Amino acid sequence: MITKEQLKSSMPHATSANIDKFLEPLNLSMQQYDINNNNRVAAFIAQICHESGSLQYVKELASGEAYEGRKDLGNIIAGDGIKFKGRGLIQITGRNNYHLVGLALNYDFINNPEKLELPGAASMSAGWFWNLHNLNELADLATNESFRQITRKINGGYNGLDDRIKNWELAKKALS
């Protein structure tokens, strides 16, 4: 569990309203997906902080056109790139991932993709993605290299790595 004060210290640029909106759903997600020690929580919160702009964005700012026709994401129907652009606190992207997270959370995100923008679904989808990619194991190592590996699994590269590391340091300090 993370307290309101710890979340605020971890994300100093998050608004109080967004912290209030996401605190309970984040705690439920962390409980569901065994993100249950300081190393795991700090890495999870740091990545969410970067991916969501400190809980400000639950929908990718770009149009999603770059994902059009991406068969590796399951975007096989015209318009899928835009329809299934990144949503949630870890930016679930692509028809295949929307389908899989829908199965896991027992909801039809294929026909209701915007529902991934709601605090509960946005938080649970982040935990689902974290769990799917076995990121607790990497978080438990608590090394700079393991954190880089977490970033790569979430981002596909190292975009924003310096910001993510800064967020990680803040989260570790808040939780200590």
N, C-alpha and C positions, 0 to 999 in steps of 0.2 A: 504494500500500500504506500501511496505517496500522499502527503498532506498538502493542503492548499498552500501553505507557506513554502514547502519544499518545491512545489511545482512553480510557484512564482519566482523563487530564487534560481531555479533551473532555466526559466524562460522570462528573464526580466523585461522583455519587450512585449510579452503577451498581455492583453487587456484583462482586467479583473473579471469582466463579463465572460470572456472566453475561458478563463481558468474555471470560473464557476460552472460554465456550460459543459466542460469536458472532464472535470475532476472525477466525478462518479463513473462515467463511462470508461475512462482510462483505467481506473482501479478495477472495474469489473473485467475489462479485457486482460489486464495483467494477471488477475486471479485465474481467469479461465485458461490462460496460456502459460502458466507457471513462470511468469516474469516476476519472480518473488524473492530476489535478493538484491542488494545494493548494486552489484556489478550489472546485473540484467536490467534493472530499472534505469540506471544511469545511461546505459547505452541505448535503450529503447526510447527514453525521453529525449535524449540528444538527437537521435535520428528523426523523431517526430517533429522536434523543434525546427530542424532545418527544412524538412519536407513540407511542413505546413506554414512556414513563416511565423513561428511562434503561435500556432493555433489560429492563424488568421485565414488560411486558405485550405479548403477541403475539396477544391476543384482546381485542376491545372489551369494556369493562366493562358497558356498557348491554346490554340484552337483545336488541336488534335489532328489536324490534317497530316502531320508528319507520320502518323500511325496508319494512315489510309493504305489498305492493301497489304499490311504487314501480316503475312500468314503465320509467322512465328507467334503472333499475339492472338491468332484466330480471327483477325479482321478480314473476313472473306466477302462481306456484303458491302456494297457502296454505302458510304456514310458511317461505317463502323469506327473509323479512326476518330471522328468527332464525337460520336455517341459514347464510345468507350474510352475517352481520354482519362487521364489520371484523376482519381477521386479517392477521398478518404485521407486519413492522416499520413499514410505512407504511399498515397497516389497509386492505387490499384489501376492497372492499365490493360486494355485489350479485352475483346469478347471472351476469350478463354478464361482469363482471370476473373472476370465478372461472373461467369458461369460457376467457376470453382468456389469462389467466395460465397456465392448464393447457395450452393449446396451445403457448404459448411455452416452458414448462418441461417439456413432454412428460409431463404427469401429470394424472390425473383428479381435480381438486379439486371437481367437482360432486358426485361420490359419496363423496368423502373430504375434506370441507372442513377438518376439524381438522388435516390434514397441513400446512396453511399456518402452523401454530403451531410447527413444527419449525425449528430454527436455520437449516438450509440453505434450506428453502423460504421461510421468513420473510425471510431476507436476499436471496435471489434475486428474490422477488416485489417487494421494495422497489426493487431495481435495474431490474427490468422496468418498473415503474410510472414510475420516474425517466426511463428511456429513452423510453418511450411518449409522454411529455409533453414531450420535448426539454428537459429541465431542465438538462442540461450547458451548453447555450447561455446560459441565464439565469445559471447559476452562474459562468460565465466572465466575466460583466460585473462581478461582485463589488461591486455597489452595493446600498444599502439598498432601493432601488426594485425591483431585480431579485430580491432575497431576498423581498420582499413578494409579488412575482408567483409565485415558487416556492411560497410558503406558500399562496397562493390556489389554485394548481393542485392541491396536495396536499389541502388542507382544505376547499376550496370557499368559503372566507372567510378571516378573519384570526384565528380562535380561537387563543389562546395566542401571539400574535405577540411579545409582550415576552419570554416564555420562550424562544421560538425564536431571537430575536435574541441573547439572553444565551448560549444554547448555541452559536450561530454564532461569537460573539466568543471563547468558550472554545476552540472547535475551531480557529479561525484562529491563536490564540496557541499551541496545542499543536503545530500543524503548522509553525510558523515556525522 
